[in-house]
Amino acid sequence: MHRNLITIFSMSTIAVAFSLSLFGSASNVAMGQAVPLIPLTSGNVTLDTGIPKFNECLEDAIDSSKNVNDDSYFENEPTKDEVFKCYETIFLNPGGVK
């Protein structure tokens, strides 16, 4: 009887701890912070000039689609489609001719 009570208490303690970790006050909160970008000096002119333009393109895409997506994650992060479009615009088709 005593052993059963200990088992029940232990299992309920584990269940409560697990549910608190899933549904606690910090759920759905990202803990990362934005960091400033450093200037590129790779020696590759295409990358050195293209990466800042690519980042600017992503920032513009995020700003223009702020309230389009229901997922709050994409208020500050680009969608996969936005990344592909910016990559194509900056690196694959920089002259604008297809």
The 8 nearest C-alpha neighbors of each residue, nearest first, counted from 0:
[[1, 3, 2, 4, 5, 6, 7, 8],
 [2, 0, 4, 3, 5, 6, 7, 8],
 [1, 3, 5, 0, 4, 6, 7, 8],
 [4, 2, 6, 0, 5, 1, 7, 8],
 [5, 3, 7, 1, 6, 2, 8, 0],
 [4, 6, 8, 2, 3, 7, 9, 1],
 [5, 7, 3, 9, 4, 8, 10, 2],
 [6, 8, 4, 10, 9, 5, 11, 3],
 [9, 7, 5, 11, 6, 10, 4, 12],
 [10, 8, 6, 12, 7, 11, 5, 13],
 [11, 9, 13, 7, 12, 8, 6, 14],
 [10, 12, 14, 8, 13, 9, 7, 15],
 [13, 11, 9, 15, 10, 14, 8, 16],
 [12, 14, 16, 10, 11, 15, 17, 9],
 [15, 13, 11, 17, 12, 16, 18, 10],
 [14, 16, 18, 12, 17, 13, 11, 19],
 [15, 17, 13, 19, 14, 18, 12, 20],
 [18, 16, 14, 20, 15, 19, 13, 21],
 [17, 19, 21, 15, 20, 16, 22, 14],
 [20, 18, 23, 16, 22, 21, 17, 15],
 [19, 21, 17, 18, 23, 22, 16, 26],
 [22, 20, 18, 19, 23, 17, 26, 16],
 [21, 23, 19, 20, 18, 26, 24, 25],
 [24, 22, 19, 20, 25, 26, 21, 18],
 [23, 25, 26, 22, 19, 20, 27, 28],
 [26, 24, 23, 28, 27, 22, 20, 29],
 [25, 27, 28, 24, 23, 22, 21, 20],
 [28, 26, 25, 29, 24, 22, 72, 23],
 [29, 27, 26, 25, 30, 24, 31, 72],
 [28, 30, 31, 27, 32, 26, 25, 72],
 [29, 31, 28, 32, 25, 27, 33, 26],
 [32, 30, 29, 33, 28, 34, 75, 27],
 [33, 31, 34, 30, 29, 35, 75, 28],
 [32, 34, 35, 31, 36, 30, 75, 76],
 [33, 35, 32, 36, 37, 31, 38, 30],
 [36, 34, 37, 33, 38, 32, 54, 51],
 [37, 35, 34, 38, 39, 51, 33, 54],
 [36, 38, 39, 35, 34, 40, 51, 50],
 [39, 37, 40, 36, 47, 51, 41, 50],
 [40, 38, 47, 41, 37, 46, 50, 48],
 [39, 41, 42, 47, 38, 43, 44, 46],
 [40, 42, 43, 39, 47, 46, 44, 38],
 [41, 43, 40, 44, 47, 46, 39, 45],
 [44, 42, 41, 46, 45, 47, 40, 48],
 [45, 43, 47, 46, 48, 42, 41, 49],
 [46, 44, 43, 49, 48, 47, 90, 50],
 [47, 45, 49, 48, 44, 43, 50, 41],
 [46, 48, 44, 39, 45, 49, 43, 50],
 [47, 49, 46, 45, 50, 44, 51, 52],
 [48, 50, 46, 52, 45, 51, 47, 53],
 [49, 51, 53, 52, 46, 48, 47, 54],
 [52, 50, 54, 53, 49, 55, 48, 47],
 [53, 51, 55, 49, 50, 54, 56, 48],
 [52, 54, 50, 56, 51, 55, 49, 89],
 [55, 53, 57, 51, 56, 52, 50, 58],
 [54, 56, 52, 58, 57, 53, 51, 59],
 [55, 57, 53, 59, 54, 58, 85, 52],
 [58, 56, 60, 54, 55, 59, 61, 53],
 [59, 57, 55, 61, 60, 56, 62, 54],
 [58, 60, 62, 56, 57, 61, 63, 55],
 [61, 59, 57, 63, 58, 62, 56, 64],
 [62, 60, 58, 64, 59, 63, 77, 65],
 [63, 61, 59, 65, 60, 64, 58, 74],
 [62, 64, 60, 61, 65, 59, 66, 67],
 [63, 65, 67, 61, 62, 66, 60, 68],
 [66, 64, 74, 62, 67, 63, 61, 68],
 [67, 65, 64, 68, 74, 69, 63, 71],
 [66, 68, 64, 65, 69, 63, 74, 70],
 [67, 69, 70, 66, 73, 65, 64, 71],
 [70, 68, 71, 67, 66, 73, 72, 74],
 [69, 71, 72, 68, 73, 74, 67, 66],
 [70, 72, 73, 74, 69, 68, 75, 66],
 [73, 71, 70, 74, 75, 76, 69, 68],
 [74, 72, 76, 75, 71, 77, 70, 78],
 [73, 75, 65, 71, 72, 76, 61, 66],
 [76, 74, 73, 72, 61, 77, 65, 71],
 [75, 77, 73, 74, 72, 61, 78, 57],
 [78, 76, 61, 81, 73, 82, 57, 79],
 [79, 77, 81, 80, 82, 73, 76, 61],
 [78, 80, 82, 81, 83, 77, 84, 76],
 [79, 81, 83, 78, 82, 84, 77, 85],
 [82, 80, 84, 78, 79, 83, 77, 85],
 [81, 83, 79, 85, 80, 84, 86, 78],
 [84, 82, 86, 80, 81, 85, 87, 79],
 [85, 83, 81, 87, 86, 82, 88, 80],
 [86, 84, 88, 82, 87, 83, 56, 89],
 [87, 85, 83, 89, 84, 88, 90, 82],
 [86, 88, 91, 84, 85, 90, 89, 92],
 [89, 87, 85, 92, 86, 93, 90, 84],
 [88, 90, 93, 86, 87, 85, 53, 91],
 [91, 89, 87, 86, 93, 92, 88, 49],
 [92, 90, 87, 93, 88, 89, 86, 94],
 [91, 93, 88, 95, 94, 87, 90, 89],
 [94, 92, 89, 95, 88, 90, 91, 87],
 [95, 93, 92, 96, 88, 97, 89, 91],
 [94, 96, 92, 93, 97, 88, 89, 91],
 [97, 95, 94, 92, 93, 88, 91, 87],
 [96, 95, 92, 94, 91, 93, 88, 87]]
